Amino acid sequence: MKRTHRRMGVAAVCLLLACAMLFHLTGCGLRGQAEDVMKGITPENVTALTDLTAQSENAADFAVRLFQARAETGKNTLLSPLSVLSALSMTANGAAGETLSQMEAVLGMPVEDLNLYLYSYMQDLPQDKTAKLCMANSIWFTDDTRFTVSRDFLQTNADYYGADIFKAPFDRRTCSDINHWVKQKTNQMIPEILDEIPPDAVMYLVNALAFEAEWTEVYKKDDVREGIFTKEDGTEQTAEFMYGTESHYLEDEKATGFLKYYKDRDFCFAALLPREGVGLSELIASLDGKRLHHLLAEPDEVPVHTAIPKFEASYDAEMSEPLKTMGMTDAFDVHRADFHGFGASPEEKNIYIGRVLHKTFISVGEKGTKAGAATAVEMKMEGAEFASDEAKMVYLDRPFVYMLVDCENHVPIFIGAMNDMGE
């Protein structure tokens, strides 16, 4: 379904941000210590892109590379590349020099293109009662006088990301406030993102994402039957399978699969099952962003008899090592990182990324799917002392790759590997 991109005026943006701030300060559990910095920042007017094809191919490529860097043989994985991309793109607005070049190379686009792409993407999110994707961004920085945040950096993230911006003492109550914000914005699916705030942390850039959608054709009681899921080592596990027939078939040399649509067809569930003799790790390693984008955009319209196991999965990862493996090394190096765009320290202490925290949740059942994700980029300061007509058949009864896909842009907003139904 083609969606029409819109232009959001300054008044509309300000109204939404004002409502969001009021909601957070009264209903999200903030304890009054966090100062609403948006009072002094007026988002500027931005004209959204009308065609996201090129940028979406790059976003799909980032999704594949991130998934490949994080997936572990024999273990379940679930990432939201869109959430990670959003949090790191906000962060890139404070980067410079080689640090920025590495981030742009890993994220797949120059920071100016990332800003405009994600702004345009957020303006056009479907909000139907039966299928919706909600995204929110926030920036939290310490009120310690030894760190002064750049107003230009905050302005850019207000303009393009609609970020809620707070200054806070970075104590236990601030940690609780950030977790409350994440819990609220993920519809309770991610209860917390932070376990603590380290003494040398000076800023958090946070993205939260919530997806809820009902199948176009829900499964009835007679469609759900017990079956066997076989792990790669031959271990058999009992699972409940949802049987149906779809009409969009996926196939390449490594896998077969299908698309199952949610209501209004803005989103779909996509599955890739390795061909016999192909291991799941081999399939994941073979994925290519451009080819995946094309595969999702042009499925074969033939009948497909399908079986999807009912499952819930949650995932918790610190993403620093995968991002370093992808080529983003300087950002994590206390001596080489260049984030002068964030602000300044009178003592000229260097700012770098300490952790990239990522949590996800998904529930797939008879009526549809719920999924949530949150990503927090933790910025630290060096030495700081702050507080065909023939029917096909694809039964997902052994390890498989699955995605929740934006059907207009053909970009996976979630991507996972199911290896073990017992995890």
C-alpha positions in Angstrom: 0.0 0.0 0.0 1.5 3.3 -1.1 1.6 5.9 1.6 1.7 9.6 0.9 4.5 11.5 2.6 3.5 14.7 4.3 5.0 18.0 5.3 4.7 18.8 8.9 4.7 22.6 9.7 6.4 24.2 12.7 3.1 24.7 14.5 2.2 21.1 14.2 5.7 19.9 15.4 5.6 22.3 18.3 2.1 21.2 19.3 3.1 17.5 19.2 6.3 18.2 21.2 4.4 20.3 23.8 1.8 17.5 24.3 4.6 14.9 24.5 6.4 17.0 27.2 3.2 17.5 29.2 2.5 13.7 29.0 6.0 12.8 30.1 6.2 15.2 33.0 2.7 14.2 34.4 2.1 10.7 33.3 5.4 8.9 32.7 6.7 8.8 36.3 9.4 11.6 36.0 10.1 12.9 39.4 10.7 16.6 38.7 14.5 16.5 38.6 14.7 16.3 34.8 14.6 19.8 33.3 12.7 20.1 30.0 15.2 21.7 27.7 12.8 21.9 24.8 11.4 25.1 26.3 14.2 27.0 24.7 14.3 25.1 21.4 11.8 25.6 18.6 12.0 22.9 15.9 12.5 24.4 12.4 10.4 23.4 9.4 11.7 20.4 7.5 10.3 19.2 4.1 10.0 15.5 4.0 11.4 13.4 1.1 8.7 12.0 -1.2 10.8 9.0 -2.5 12.8 6.9 0.0 13.8 4.1 -2.4 17.6 4.8 -2.4 17.8 5.4 1.3 15.7 2.4 2.1 18.1 0.1 0.2 20.9 1.5 2.4 18.8 1.0 5.5 18.1 -2.6 4.5 21.8 -3.2 3.9 22.6 -1.8 7.4 20.0 -4.2 8.8 21.6 -7.2 7.2 25.1 -6.2 8.2 24.1 -5.6 11.8 22.2 -8.9 12.0 25.2 -10.8 10.6 27.6 -9.1 13.0 25.4 -10.0 16.0 23.9 -13.4 15.2 25.4 -16.4 17.1 25.3 -20.0 15.9 22.7 -22.0 17.6 21.2 -19.1 19.6 18.1 -16.9 19.1 18.6 -13.4 17.9 16.2 -10.5 17.6 17.2 -7.0 16.6 15.5 -3.8 15.6 17.9 -2.2 13.0 15.6 0.8 12.7 15.9 1.5 16.5 19.7 1.1 16.4 19.9 3.3 13.3 17.9 6.0 14.9 19.8 6.2 18.1 23.2 6.1 16.3 22.1 8.7 13.7 21.2 11.2 16.5 24.7 10.4 18.0 26.4 11.0 14.6 25.1 14.6 14.7 27.7 15.3 17.4 30.6 13.5 15.6 33.3 14.9 13.4 36.4 13.9 11.5 37.3 10.2 11.2 34.8 9.3 13.9 32.0 10.7 11.7 33.4 9.1 8.6 33.4 5.7 10.2 29.9 6.1 11.5 28.6 7.2 8.1 30.2 4.2 6.5 28.7 1.8 9.0 25.2 3.4 9.0 25.3 3.6 5.2 24.6 7.3 4.5 26.0 10.7 5.2 24.6 12.2 8.4 22.6 14.8 6.5 20.9 12.0 4.5 20.3 10.0 7.6 18.6 12.9 9.3 16.3 13.6 6.4 15.5 9.9 5.7 14.6 9.2 9.3 12.6 12.4 9.6 10.6 11.5 6.5 10.2 8.0 7.7 8.8 9.1 11.0 6.3 11.5 9.4 4.6 8.7 7.5 4.2 5.9 10.1 0.9 4.1 9.8 -1.3 4.6 12.9 -4.3 2.4 12.1 -5.9 0.7 15.1 -5.1 -2.8 13.6 -1.5 -2.0 12.5 0.7 0.7 13.8 4.4 1.5 14.4 5.3 4.1 16.9 8.8 5.7 17.3 10.1 8.2 19.9 13.5 9.7 20.6 15.0 11.4 23.6 18.2 12.9 24.8 19.3 13.1 28.4 22.4 14.9 29.5 24.0 15.6 32.8 23.5 18.9 34.7 27.1 18.8 35.9 28.8 22.2 35.1 31.9 20.3 33.8 29.9 19.5 30.6 28.1 22.0 28.5 25.9 20.6 25.7 25.9 22.3 22.2 22.6 24.1 21.4 23.3 23.4 17.7 23.4 19.7 18.4 20.2 19.8 20.3 18.5 21.9 17.6 19.4 19.4 14.9 18.0 16.5 16.9 14.9 18.5 17.7 14.4 19.4 14.0 14.8 15.9 12.5 14.1 13.5 15.3 11.5 15.3 17.4 13.6 14.4 20.4 12.5 15.0 23.9 15.5 16.7 25.6 16.2 16.6 29.4 18.9 17.9 31.6 19.2 15.8 34.8 21.5 15.0 37.8 22.3 11.5 36.5 21.6 9.7 39.7 19.3 6.8 40.5 16.2 8.8 40.0 17.4 9.8 36.5 18.0 6.1 35.7 14.4 5.4 36.8 13.1 8.3 34.7 14.9 7.0 31.5 13.5 3.5 32.1 10.0 4.9 32.7 10.2 6.8 29.4 11.3 3.7 27.6 8.6 1.6 29.2 5.9 4.1 28.3 7.1 4.5 24.7 7.3 0.7 24.1 3.8 0.1 25.5 5.3 -1.8 28.5 7.1 -4.3 26.3 10.6 -3.1 27.3 10.4 -2.4 31.1 13.9 -0.9 31.3 17.0 -0.2 29.3 19.4 0.9 32.0 20.6 -1.0 35.0 22.6 1.9 36.3 24.2 5.2 35.3 28.0 5.0 35.5 29.9 7.9 37.2 31.5 8.9 33.9 28.3 9.0 31.8 27.4 12.4 30.5 24.6 11.7 27.9 22.1 9.1 26.7 20.6 9.2 23.3 17.5 6.9 23.3 15.2 5.5 20.7 12.0 3.5 21.6 9.9 1.6 19.1 6.5 -0.2 19.5 4.8 -2.3 16.8 1.3 -3.8 17.1 -0.6 -5.4 14.2 -3.4 -7.8 13.5 -3.1 -10.4 10.7 -5.2 -9.7 7.6 -6.5 -13.2 8.2 -6.4 -14.3 11.8 -5.9 -18.0 12.7 -8.9 -19.9 13.9 -8.9 -22.5 16.6 -8.8 -25.3 14.0 -5.7 -23.7 12.3 -3.6 -24.3 15.4 -2.1 -27.7 16.0 0.7 -29.2 18.0 3.8 -30.2 16.0 7.6 -30.8 16.2 10.3 -28.1 15.8 13.7 -29.7 15.0 16.8 -27.9 16.0 20.0 -28.1 13.9 21.5 -30.7 16.2 18.5 -33.0 15.7 16.8 -32.2 19.1 13.0 -32.2 18.8 10.8 -29.7 20.6 7.1 -29.6 20.8 5.4 -26.4 19.6 2.0 -25.0 18.6 2.0 -24.3 14.8 -0.4 -21.9 13.0 -1.3 -23.4 9.6 -2.5 -21.3 6.7 -2.1 -20.5 3.0 -0.5 -17.3 1.8 0.0 -15.9 -1.7 3.4 -14.3 -1.7 6.4 -16.7 -2.0 10.1 -15.9 -1.5 12.9 -18.0 -3.1 16.6 -17.8 -3.8 19.4 -20.3 -3.9 19.8 -20.5 -0.1 16.2 -20.4 1.1 12.4 -20.5 0.5 10.0 -18.3 2.4 6.8 -16.3 2.3 5.1 -13.0 3.3 2.1 -12.9 5.6 0.4 -9.5 5.7 -1.0 -7.5 8.6 -4.3 -5.6 8.2 -4.1 -2.6 5.7 -0.9 -4.3 4.3 1.4 -1.6 5.5 3.5 -4.3 7.2 4.1 -8.0 6.9 5.8 -10.9 8.6 8.5 -12.4 6.3 10.2 -15.7 6.9 13.2 -17.4 5.2 13.7 -21.1 5.7 17.1 -22.5 4.7 17.0 -25.1 2.0 17.8 -28.7 2.9 21.6 -29.0 3.4 22.0 -25.2 4.1 22.6 -24.3 7.8 21.0 -21.2 9.3 24.4 -19.6 9.8 25.2 -20.1 6.1 21.9 -18.5 5.2 22.6 -15.5 7.4 26.1 -15.1 6.1 24.8 -15.1 2.5 22.3 -12.3 3.1 22.8 -9.1 1.1 21.0 -5.9 1.8 20.3 -4.9 -1.8 19.2 -8.5 -2.8 17.0 -8.8 0.3 15.4 -5.4 -0.5 14.6 -6.7 -4.0 13.4 -10.1 -2.7 10.9 -8.4 -0.3 9.8 -6.0 -3.0 9.1 -8.6 -5.7 7.7 -11.9 -4.2 6.2 -14.5 -6.5 2.4 -14.5 -6.3 1.7 -18.2 -5.9 -0.1 -20.1 -3.2 2.1 -21.1 -0.3 1.0 -23.5 2.4 2.6 -22.3 5.6 3.1 -23.1 9.3 4.3 -20.6 11.8 5.2 -21.6 15.3 3.6 -19.5 18.1 6.4 -17.9 20.0 7.5 -15.1 22.2 11.1 -13.9 22.3 13.1 -11.2 24.1 16.7 -10.2 23.5 19.2 -8.1 25.3 22.5 -7.1 23.8 25.3 -4.6 24.2 26.1 -3.7 20.6 29.6 -2.2 20.9 31.6 -5.2 19.6 29.3 -5.8 16.5 29.5 -2.1 15.6 33.3 -2.2 16.0 33.5 -5.3 13.8 31.5 -3.4 11.2 34.1 -0.6 11.2 32.9 1.9 13.8 36.0 1.8 16.0 37.0 5.4 16.8 33.6 6.3 18.4 34.4 3.8 21.3 38.0 4.9 21.7 38.5 7.3 24.6 41.5 8.9 22.8 40.4 8.8 19.2 36.7 9.6 19.4 35.7 13.0 18.0 32.4 14.1 19.4 33.1 17.8 19.7 29.7 18.5 18.2 28.0 17.4 21.4 29.4 20.2 23.5 32.4 21.2 25.5 34.2 20.5 28.7 36.3 23.3 30.4 38.9 20.7 31.2 38.9 19.5 27.5 38.0 16.0 28.5 37.2 13.8 25.5 33.7 12.3 24.9 33.3 8.8 23.6 30.6 6.1 23.3 30.7 3.8 26.4 27.9 1.4 25.5 25.1 0.8 22.9 22.4 -0.9 24.8 19.7 -2.7 22.8 16.6 -4.6 24.0 13.8 -6.2 22.0 10.6 -8.2 22.5 8.2 -10.0 20.1 5.1 -12.1 20.5 3.6 -13.9 17.4 0.2 -15.5 17.9 -3.2 -16.3 16.3 -4.4 -12.7 16.1 -1.2 -10.9 15.1 2.1 -9.6 16.4 3.4 -7.3 19.1 7.0 -6.1 19.2 9.0 -3.5 21.1 12.6 -2.3 21.0 14.7 0.3 22.7 18.3 1.5 22.0 20.4 3.7 24.3 23.7 5.2 23.2 25.7 6.0 26.4 28.2 8.8 26.0 31.1 9.0 28.5 33.7 11.5 29.3 37.4 10.8 29.7 38.4 10.7 33.4 35.0 12.2 34.4 34.0 12.2 38.1 30.3 12.9 37.7 27.9 11.3 39.7 4.6 -20.4 -10.0 0.8 -21.9 -10.2 1.9 -25.0 -8.3 1.4 -24.4 -4.6 4.5 -24.1 -2.5 5.0 -25.3 1.1 7.1 -23.5 3.8 6.7 -25.0 7.3 8.9 -23.2 9.8 9.5 -26.4 11.7 13.3 -26.0 11.9 15.6 -22.9 12.5 14.6 -19.9 10.3 15.1 -16.2 9.8 12.1 -13.9 10.3 11.4 -10.2 9.8 8.7 -7.6 10.4 8.8 -5.6 7.2 7.7 -2.1 6.2 5.9 -3.0 3.0 6.2 0.4 1.3 10.0 0.8 1.8 10.7 -3.0 2.0 12.9 -2.4 5.1 13.0 -4.9 8.0 12.1 -3.0 11.2 12.8 -6.2 13.2 15.0 -9.1 12.1 15.6 -12.3 14.0 16.8 -15.9 14.0 14.8 -18.7 15.6 17.1 -21.5 16.6 15.5 -22.9 19.8 11.9 -22.8 20.7 12.9 -23.5 24.3 15.0 -20.3 24.9 
